[in-house]
Amino acid sequence: MLYCTGPFFRVGLFVGLARSILEENNNDTAISAMNDAFAKHWYFRNAPEGPVDENTLELVTEPRESMPAGGVRVAVLFLSLDATNRVWLSDWDIYMEPVRVGDRMRGFILGEVIESENADLPLGSLVTGLSTWSSEVVGTGEEFAPFYDGHCDDLAVGFGAMAVAGPTALHGLVSVAKVKQGDVVLVSAAAGAVGQLAGQIAKRMGCRTIGIAGGEDKCHRLLTRFAYDHAVDYKKGNLVEQLNEAAPYGVDVLFENVGGEVLDAGLSVINDFGRVVVCGLISSYNARDPVPGPYMFRNVIMRRLRIEGFVILDHLEHYPAYQKQVGQWLKDKSIQFDVHTVEGIDQAAIAMNMLYSGENRGKLMVSVSDRTVR
């Protein structure tokens, strides 16, 4: 097989030749039929030493896969980009099987069933699941869960809030931190997918909320859109001093998404018997060298802290209840959720790095295709 190579992708030469011939003949019907005969998939090719680059992932156009007997074919509508995507490409000892070199890249998807032999997932059904970075996937149906789109007008918002971010925020606050009315809750990466919901949920539970974010725009959104009582810009000087000013009597709960210096600052202002929820450590995911600290780890003893990390995939039995609650809040518009959508599956690898540079303004996802079956 001969291939044409380019940044982030490789496409079979025969596909390009076929397209050229068809376009020259202006045969729109044939072009459409040929497009339907192929699907695009991202593959993991080379382990990155830092951020994902043009050699890490490769987009390949391949003939459509056969659907298993009794199974479904799903057109991917949205692909969720999450900080943990980078962890799956690492050589760390992680909480699940990593993505191996040569495997398709893994991610959470929202899709539409476009072919079905499964009575539980009829044609036109919306489904979610942990699948691959693809324009189309097939399976028995066990890989997917039905997705109810009646919670809000915007399908991307519903998927972004209910697939991972909402259940994660709820579980971290309710089951791990066990927040109670009157707690002061500090959330890092507060303008991110989980952070924007964690602040609003904590506020609903009667807590005082402080969010850490980078830049005036994000901090403004924390206050005006996500109901935070205080917003702290980590780019504006001494973070510990800013936190002491925002929380002169300390904080009771630290909902940690960043790690490194931000975690260290949070541990510096936490109260006796505080609870630290470790949801993410995004500052270390692209690091070439070990990230130092936290230097204030002594406060685990001095403040008699309880620290607990969690992965939401361990708590799928609670998903129906979590999604019902988040869905209701979306429906009655009592919580807000921002998404940052990038158009086209070919942009997925480049867009992924926005998570670590802070360029995204809300939950980051890729719009892959539009609904076709009604």
Secondary structure, DSSP 4 states (H G I P E B T S, - for coil): --EEEETTEEEEHHHHHHHHHHHHTT-HHHHHHHHHTEEEEEEE-S--SSS--TTTEEEEEEEPPPPPTT-EEEEEEEEE--THHHHHTSSS--SSPPPPTTSBPEEEEEEEEEEE--TTS-TT-EEEEEEESBSEEEE-STT-EE----S-S-HHHHHHIIIIIHHHHHIIIIIIS---TT-EEEESSTTSHHHHHHHHHHHHTT-EEEEEESSHHHHHHHHHTS--SEEEETTSS-HHHHHHHH-TT-EEEEEESS-HHHHHHHHHSEEEEEEEEE---GGGTT-SSPPP--TTTTHHHHTT-EEEE--GGGGGGGHHHHHHHHHHHHHTT-S---EEEEE-GGGHHHHHTHHHHT--SSEEEEE-------
